[in-house]
Amino acid sequence: MCGIVGVLGQHEAAPLLVEALKRLEYRGYDSAGIATVNNGALESRRAIGKLVNLSDLLVHNPLAGKSGIGHTRWATHGTPSVKNAHPHQAGDVAVVHNGIIENFVELRAELNSYKIKHKTDTDTETVALMAKHYLSQGFGPTEVVKKTLLKLKGAFALAFLFQGEDDLMIVARQGSPLAIGHGNGEMYVGSDAIALAHLTNKITYLDEGDFAKITRNNLEITDKSGNLVTRKIRNINMNINKVDKDGYKHFMAKEIAEQPSILKTTLQNYLNDENTEIELPKNDLDLANIECLTMVACGTAFYAALTAKYWFEKIARVRVEVDVASEFRYREPPVSKGTIALFVSQSGETADTLAALRYMSSQQAKIISVVNVPESSIARESDLVLPLHAGVEIGVASTKAFTAQLTVLALLAIKTAKAKAVITEDQYRQYLKDLNQIPELITHALSAEANIRRIATELASSQDVIFLGRGAMYPLAMEGALKLKEISYIHAEGYPSGELKHGPIALIDKEVPVVVIAPMDPLFDKSVSNMQEVMARSGKILLLSCRKGLAKAAKGTWATVEMPETPEFIAPIIYAVPAQLLAYHTALAKGTDADQPRNLAKSVTVE
């Protein structure tokens, strides 16, 4: 969740660290801090709240030094405060950490036995104190870190800085990602490549269990078995301009607006020049013989997988199981022959999803991943990687990555259907035609923004909102509710329309808006019937449908949003747009931060 950075440079480290942290603030913004070594002296600066507070502090209380580490925090242990902010410094060592030290209570007890007392509420402080303990015994920095790491249980990416060591940084990873950047007489460290994009495009990713000793001109990596190893240097093509708002008020607004061009790019990367064939990256998977598809994800990615279940079962005739990663990994389900495991993750670093992947790998299942970061941990451990080609997504609430996930999953479903010969050539061509309409139809959907903005102004006063959908619109109803919860802090729930009378209808009154997602599909009339049940009980209906649907069912509704006429197959992708816009403009009306909602982080790298 947290973001960590490090610099061994030729210039002042503080500005470089702050700029790198800006690119990682989506990982957490409860507090931030940096530490540097200047002429041998180790010092730190920390501030509560968003990174701008640290920047202000550094204006009034600068921190010199060309070697440094930095951290932006999403709080796990201990409330957001200056004392709990990283870096944690204990004597001659400073530490930044992403992850959770699961045995920190036991470590505190051991440290207390050495008369070493903790001053913070964090698990990370025990790492710094344990390192201090070993320093006091006369061990050098490398041995100090190795001995400290042997004490730790849990997930971590760690960076250590030492008093008197201007040209040394020691890092390690277990369960949390860590990248090392290569410069000209400089070296950098970041939780992911985006943090380092303004400094270098040459990146080495540490493998699980790696330990690295870094100087300005050398990188020495030791694997979990204690062997010196070489990890590949990758050239990462990342346009740093993509992390700018380009005139939009929020990244979320920009990322919603980008969707037509983003999805056009996604399609271009999977279709041949004639748009007549779906072309997957080179792989040895036999799609024709898939008997069962197990799909695992978290949050928004879970709803993308749940939507895809409808496509794979109805079109490709493949039995699909969809699971939340945090539950799946502990259930240890049996894996039958012919099972393919598919994992969906924007970051490719989601801790629970990665753990579930590793379980399926241990069961000899073939692994497919749908990710936005092709060099991520999940991607590197997959048999087939399907990149989203969505570009960097900064807004914590996923938008363009969600529709890109749906698009890639739709492509895979159709490719599988063709491989299994369960659709005709004409049907295959029609599905491709439908897919190629996505950018234009999303552009049309975006034209409803002004109307949605007006609706959101009134919706912002609500305490509770219900979203309803049938078929593939049911997962979208849950995704719409999630978006509203995430950034406006309004309680919202998504339900299948048919389940309304099995409990949720008890919540209906004139104060509870009900968002009905009802394209003109074979289930439209049933959705309208459920809508009528709500209106009969004085419920406020916001109906999302096309012109024909509104002409048939808009009477008596509180508000409507007109959508383009859309092929049933791709409707979930198109109808995601008004749900995103509704959440965004409701957040604006309430005055909340759409990009950095409270208590959330973009990349969930801890359990």
N, C-alpha and C positions, 0 to 999 in steps of 0.2 A: 504494500500500500504506500509506504513512504518512498521518497526519492532521495538517493544519495549521489553525490558527485565528488570528484577529486581532481586536483591539478598539481602536476610537477612542471612548472613552466619557466619561461625566461622573462616573464612580465609579472606585474602585480596580480596575485591570485584572486583577490576579493571580487573585482568586477567580473572576472571570468566565472567564478563560482556562482555569483548571483544570477548572471545571464543563464547559466546552465540550469539553475534551480527554477527559473521562470518557465523553462521548458518541461519541468517535472512537477510543477505545482498542481497539475491535475491529479497527481498521486496522493495529495494531502496538503492541507493548508491550515492546520491547527496551530503550527508554529514553524519557525525556521531558524537556522543558525549556521555559522561557519567557524572554522578554526584554521589558523595558519602557523607556520614556523618562520620566524623572521630573525635572522642572525642567531639561530639556535633557540630562540625563545618561543614557546608555545602559548598562544593566546586564543580566546574565542569571543564571539559575539552572538547573542541569541535574543529572539523576540517572539512574543506570542502573537497569534493571528497570522494573517496572510503575509506573503513575502515582502510586500511594500513596507511593512513595519520594520523589517530587518534592513531594507534599503535605507529607510529614514535614519535608523540607528547608526548605520555605517557612515552617513553623511556627517553626523555630529561626533561620532566616535570611530574613526577609521581604524582599519586593521591592515597593517603592512605585512608583506611576505610573499614569496613566489611559490610557496608550497602550501597547499590547503585542502581541506575537505569541507563539504557542506551537506545540509539535510533539510528537507521539507517534510513535515510530520503529519501523519494521520494517526491519532492517538489510539493505542490499544491498552496500555497499562499506565494509569495515571492521567488525570485531567490535563487539558491543554494549559500550560503555564510556562513561565520562563525557566523555572527550576527543572521541569520535565522535558524541556526542549533539548534537542541534539545540536551540536556534538556534546557528548558527555566526557568531561575531562577529569581525570583522577591523577594528580601528581604530574608525571612527565608523559602521560599518554592521553590522547583524545580519540574517541570512537564515534562513528556514525553507523546506523543500523537500519536495515529494512527487514522486517520479519518479526518473529516472536520467539523468545527464549523460554521454552516450556518449563524448564527446571530452575527458574530464577529464584524460587522460594528456597529450594535446597542450597543453591549457591550462596544466597544471602546468609543462611545459617552457617555455612562453612566459613564465609568471610568474617562473620561475627566471632567465630572461634579464634580467628587471627587478630581480633580487636579492630577489625576494619568495619566501619559503620556506613550504612547507606544514607544519602541525603535526599533522594528523590523517590518517586513512586513507580519508576519505570523498571522494566525488565532489563533494558539495555545497560543501565548503570552497573549491573553486576559484571558485565563484560569488561568495562573500563576498570573497575575495582580489582577484578581478578588479574588483569594485565599489570596493574600497579603492584599487586602482591608479588608477581613473578619478577618484575623489575627490581623490587627491593631485595630479592634473593640473589641478584647479580647476573641474571640472564640477559642476553642481548635481545633486541627487538624481534628478530626472527623466531628465536626459541620461545620468547614470551607469548607471541601470537599462537604458535603451534600448541603450546601447553594450555593456553586459554581455550582454544578451539576444542581440545579434547574434553573439556569440561561441559561443553554446551550441548543441549538437546533442543531440537526445534528447527525452525526455518530461519535462515538469515543470509543477508548479504552485508558484509562488514568491511569498513575501511578504517585503518589505524594510522595515526600520525604521532610522532615521538619528538619530545624535546631534544634539541641538539642534532636532529637529523633533517637537514634541509633538502636532502636528495634521497628520500626514502618514503615509500608508502607501502603498506602491506594490506592486501585484501583477500577475502575468501567468500565463497558462496556455498550454500546448502539449502536448496528449496526455493530460493529467491534469485531472480536474474541479476547478472552483473556483466557489464561490457567494459572493455579497456580500449581506449583510443590512442592511436599512434600519431605523433607529430614530429616535427623536425627539432630534435633535441628537447622534446617535451612529451609528456605522457598524461593521459586523462583517464578518469574512471566515471562511469555513469550507470544508473539503474537500467537505462536503455539507450539506444543509439540517438534518439531525438535530443537527449540532453547534450550530446557532444557534436551535433550537426553543424554548429557554428565554428567548431574548432578543428574537426577532421572528418574525413569519410572513410578512414581506415580503422576497422573495428575488429577486435578479437573478443569473442564470447567465451566466458569461462564455462566449463562443464560442471555438472553436479559434483560437489566435493572438492573442487579445485581451490588451491591456495596460491597466491601470486605475490612475489616480491618485485616491486617496481622502483626503478630509478629513471632519470630523464632519458637515459640512453640504453636501458636494458629492461627486459621483461623475463622473469624466471617463474615458470608455472610448475607446480607440483600437484599431481592428481591425488585422489583420495587414498590410494595405496602407497603414497610416498615416493612415487617415481617422477623424475623430471620429464615433462612432456612439452610438445609444441602444439599450440592450437592455431588453426588457420586464421590469417588476416584476411578479412572480407572487405571489399569495396562497397560501401553502402551509398546508394544513390537516393539521397533524401533532400528534397527541395525545402530549405529552411523557410522560404517565404510562405510555405503552407501553414506555418504556425502563427501567421499574422491574421488579424481580423479583416483586413482588406476593406475597411470602412464600415463594417457591420458593428452593431452595438455589442454583440456577443458572438463568441465562436459558434454557439449553438445555432444562431440565426444564419450565419455563413454556411454552416454544414448542412442545414436544411435546404438552403437555396442551391447548394452545389449538387444536389442529388441527380438532376437530369444529366449533367456532364459526367459525374462520377459513374453512374450506372451505364452510360454509353461506353465509357472506358472499360468497365467490368465486362460488358458484353463483347466488346472488340477483342478482349484478351482470351475469350473462350469460343468465339465463332470464327470460322474461316473467312477469307476475304469476300466470298460470295454469300455469306450468311446462310449457308446450306448445311453446315455440319458443326456440331459441338466438338471442340478439340480440347481434351484434358491434358495437363502436363504428363510427361512420360511416366508410366507406372506399369506394374505387372499384376494389377488387380483384375480379376475376372468378374466384371459386373454382371455378366449373363448368369452366373451361378450364385449370386447373392440370395441366401435364403432368409436371413434376418438382418436387420440393420438396427444397431443399438446407438442411439443418439444421446449425447450427454453435454450439458452446458449449464451456465448460471445466468440469472437475471434476464436481460433483454435477449441474449443469445439463446437462452432456453426457449423463449417464445418463438424465436426464429425456427428452432428445431421442431417445436410443436406444430408450427404451421407446415413445415416440410413433411411432417408425418402424413398429412392429408394427401400431398402430392405423391409421395412414394407408394402409399397404399392404394390410392385410387387409380393412379396413372401407371405406375411401374409394377403394381401388384406385389410389392415386397412388404412383408410383415415388419413393423417398426415398433420399437420400444423407445420412449423418450424419458430421460431421467434428469433430475437435478443432481449436479455433480457432488454436492456436499452430502447427499444421502446415498448415492450410488456407490461411492468409494468405500463406505463402511458396510454395505449390504453384502458385498462380495458375491454377486449373482453368478450362477453357473453359466458357462459360455458354450453354446452348442456349435457343432461343426457348420461351417458356412456362414458364420456371423462376421459381419464387418462392423467395426466400432467407429463412429463418426463424432468428432469433437468440434464444437463451435466456440470460438473465443476471439473477441476483437484484438486483445493484446497478445494472445498466445502465451500468456504467463499466468493466467488465473490458477491459483494454487489448487483449489479443489478439482478443477477440470484436469490439470496436469497429473494429479494423484490418481484420478480415475483412469486416465490414459495409461499410466504405468501399470495399473492393475490389469487392464485389458491386454496390454503387451505381455504381461506375465502369463496370461492364459492363451498365448499364441494367436490372439485375434489380429487380423489385419487392421491398420489404423489409417483413417482419413481425417484430415483436419481442415477446417474452414477458418482461416485466420487473416488478420489484416497486417501482420508483421511476419513476413516469410522467414526471417532469421530467428524467430522466437523459439523458446524451449519446446512448446507443443509442436511447432512445425518441424524442428530438428529431430523429433522423436516419432515422426509419422512416416508411413509408407507412401502416402499420397497427400501432397499439400495443395490446397485450393486457395490461393490468395484472393482477397477481396478487391485489391487494386483501388481502394477507397481513399488513399492518402491518409495523412495523419489526422486523427480525430481528437480534438482537445476537449470539447464539451464533455462533461462527466456523463450527462444523459445521452446515450447513444442514439444517433439519428441516421446519418448516411451509412454507418457501418451496419446497422440493422437492415436497411433496404438492400445493401450489397450482399449481406448474408443470405437474405431471402432469394436474391437473384442467382447467386452461385448455387444454392441448394436446389432451386428450380431447374437450373441447367443440368445438375447432376441427376435429378429425378428423371428428366426427359432422356438423358443419355443412357441411364439404366433401363428405362422402359424400352428404348430401341434395342439395346444389347440383349434384352430378354425376349425380344420379338413379341411384346404384348400390345404394341401399337402399330398401326399401319404406316406406310411411308407418307401417305397424305396427312395423317394425324401428326406425325413428326414435323412435317413442313408447317402445319398450322400452328403448332406450339412454338416453333422458331419465329413465325410471323408475329405471334402474340408477344413473345419476349422482346422483339425489336421495337414494339410500340411503347415500351416502358418509359424511355426518356421523354417522349412527347406527351404521354399521358400524365406524367409527374409534373411537367411544366404546366399543363392544364390545371392540375390539382392545386398547384401553388398559387394560381390566380384567385383562389378563394380566400387568400390571406386577409384582405381587408374586412370581409364579412366575419371571419373567424376572430379577428381582433375585437370587433364590436361584441360578439358573443362572449368572449373571454372576460371582458370588462364586467359583465354581470355575473359570470360564473365564479369570478374571484371572491365573491362574498359567500359562497357555499361552504358548508362544513363537510359535506359528504357528496360524492358523485358515484354513480353506478354506470358501468359500461356493459353493453350487451352485444353479443354477436353469435351467429350460428355458423356451423361448419368451420372453414378456415378463418372466418371472422372472429371466432371465439378466442384463439390465441391473440389475435390483434386487439380484442377488447381488453384482455389482461395487460398487453403491452401499453395500450392507451392509458389505462389506469395507473400503471407503473410510472409512466412519464409524468403524469399529473402529480402523483405523490412525490416523486423525486425532486422536482424543482419548484412546485408551488406550495408544498406541504399540506395540501388538501387531502383528506382521507378519500381514497377511491378504490373501488374493487371492480374487477371484470368477471362476468359470468356468462356461461352459455345461455342464450335466451330461453331455451326450453327448461332450464332449471329455475327460472324465475319464481314459479309458483311452488317450488319445493323448499321455500324458506326465505330467499332474499326479498320477495314481494312484501314481507312484513316491514321492511325499511321504507317503503314508498310513502311519501306524503308530498305536499306542495312545496316543501323546502329542499327536496332531494332531486337534483337534475339527473336524468337518465340519458346517456348517450347511446343511441342505437345505430350500429354500423350495419347497413343493409343495402348492399348493391343489388341490382336486378339479376338475381341468380335463381336457381330452382327452389331455394329456401326463403325467397323474399316474402311470400305470402304468410308463411309461418312466423317470420320475424315481425311482420306488421300485426299479426294477431297478438303476439306478446306485447308489442307496443301499445295496442289498444287496452290491454289489461292494466298497463301502467296508467294510461290516461283516465281510465274509469275510476281510478283511485286518486285522482287529482295530481298525478305525477307530471313533472315537467320533462317533455321529450325534446332532445336535440337529435334530429334525424340526419344522418349522413347517407345520401343516396344520389343517383343520377337524376336527370330531368324527368324521365319516365317514372322513376320510383317516387319522386317528390309529387308529381302530378297525381299519382294514385294514392299516396298515403300521408301527405303533409298536413292535411286538415286536422286542426286541433293541437298541433305540435307547438312547443314554445319557440323553437328556432330550427332552421334547416341550413345545411351546407350542401351546395350542389357540386357533385363530382362528375367527371367525364364518364360516358358509357365505356365500360371496361370489360374485356374478356374475363370470364370467371376464373380462369387459371391464374392470372396475374393480379387479381383484385386485391389480395392482401398487401402487395407491394405498393400499389397506388393509394389505397386507403390508409396506409401508415402515415402519409403526409398530413392530412388534416388532424390526426391525433397528435402528431408532433407540434404542429402550429398551435393547436388548442392549449397544450401544456405550456408552450413557450410564452404565448401572449397572456395567459392566466398568471404566470410567474411575473411577467412585467407589470401587470395590473396590481399585483400584490406587493411589488417592490422587492422580491427575492432575487438572489443571484442565480441566473439560469445556468451559468457556466460552472459555478462552484457551489452547489447546494450543500447545506449543512450536513455534517456527519458522513458524507460520501467521498469516495475517491474513484478515479477512473479504472485503475488496474488493481484488482484485489489479489494480492500476492501472499496473503495470510489466510488461515482458516477462520 
